Amino acid sequence: MKLLKKAVLVFISCYVLITALMFGLQEKLIFLPTQLSQEYEYTFDRPFDELFLDTEDGARLNALRFKVENPKGIIVYYHGNAGDLSRWGTITGYFEQFDYDVLVMDYRTYGKSTGRLGEEEMYQDAQLFYLKAKEWFSEDQIIVYGRSLGTTFATHVASHNNPKELILESPFYSLEAVAKKRYWFLPVGPLLKYSFSTSEKMRKVKCEVTLFHGDRDGVVPFRNSELLKKTLPESQIKLVIIPGGSHNDLVNFSEYQKGIRKLLPE
């Protein structure tokens, strides 16, 4: 009996320790930025402008605007949770073949961007760059695109504005839904500092929405897109399933390429 009590106490102690560590380290699990010095010079094989926007709370946000000749409009792109603009600037080059400018920002603590992380602050940052795009193009020429973590910011922006359309790549229903799947053994709900409830934002979106999701996504399970699709009328939202697609390789699949071409006809 003493051994059993001791084993139970050890188990409880370990569980409490793991829970405390997860609570304290969650930002390091959610956000995986790389930093760049303020003197860093971007190099890309296509024309671009670098810009900074300042926020009311003192953050300074870095972004890149890639330009094409005679653009049809602009894609405001919210990237995933890892890296910085030196990487995402290359990834977003895919869309320029469709004759759209692309505006992509780095979140707080990413690349050259500064400021303290915070859910509402990051949503406000996302809106700030949408408003910047409105200085250059009318809303019927603006497409909002989100990838992975960026899908919650893209959906927030679309829910507060009237862009031409919203495109989401590997979106999640909410951060809690993803965390519960991965950390099923922990009381995830009370522990999370960030809700990132994409589904709540989605219910307020008025434009057409297209979701792209691989059915073998091990980071954000495909079920997230199935649930998101139910938040809007079928006539407004479409789910494009990528058979065999995982989290970071959808661009390599013909189903994704065909789907993007339909949305951004050349």
Residue, then its C-alpha position, 0 to 999 in steps of 0.5 A: m500500500k505504501l508503494l502504491k501511495k508513493a507511486v500515485l504521489v510521484f505520478i501526481s507530482c510529475y503531472v503537475l510539473i508537466t502541466a506547469l511547464m506546458f503553461g509556461l512554455q506555450e508561447k515557445l510551442i505556438f510561435l517559432p520565429t527566427q529573428l533578423s537584424q534591423e540592418y538585414e537586407y532582403t534579396f529576391d529575384r523579383p521587385f519588392d518594397e520593404l515597409f514598416l508600420d508602427t502600432e499604438d502600443g509601440a510595436r514596429l512591424n516589418a512587411l514586404r510588398f512584391k510588385v508585378e506589372n499591371p496588377k489585378g489586385i493584391i493578396v494580403y498574405y498571413h504566414g505560418n508560425a515558423g521563420d521570417l520574411s526571408r523565407w516567406g517572401t520566397i514562398t509567396g512568389y508562387f502567386e505572382q504568376f497570377d498577376y497579383d501584388v503580394l503583401v506579407m507581414d512578419y508578426r511580432t518577434y518575427g524577423k525585424s518586427t518588434g513588440r510583445l506577443g498578445e492575441e488581440e494585439m496580433y489581430q490588430d496588427a493583421q488589420l493594420f496591414y489590410l488597411k495599408a492594402k486598401e490605400w493601394f487597391s479597392e476592396d474588390q481587388i483584395i484577396v486575403y490569404g492565410r496559411s496555418l497559424g495565419t489562417t486565424f488572422a486572415t479570417h479575422v481580417a475578412s470578418h471585419n472587412n469586405p475583401k473579394e475572397l478569403i483563401l485558407e491553407s491548412p486552417f484550424y478550427s481553434l487553437e484549443a481544438v488542435a492542442k487538445k488533439r496533441y496534448w489530450f492528457l492535459p487540461v488544455g482549455p484552462l491552460l491556454k493563453y491564446s484562443f485563436s478561435t478561427s471558427e468564431k471569426m468565420r461566422k462573421v465572414k461575408c465574402e466567399v471562402t475556400l479552404f485547402h487541406g491535406d487529408r494527411d496533415g499531421v500538424v493541423p488535422f483535416r477534421n479542422s477544415e471539415l468543422l470550419k466548413k459547417t460554420l457558413p452556408e454551403s453556397q459561401i464556403k468550399l473545401v478542397i481536399i488534397p489527397g495525400g497532402s500533409h501540412n507544408d506540401l500542398v503547393n506540390f499537388s495538382e488539386y491545389q494548383k488547379g484550385i488556385r488557378k480557378l480562384l486567381p485566373e490568369 
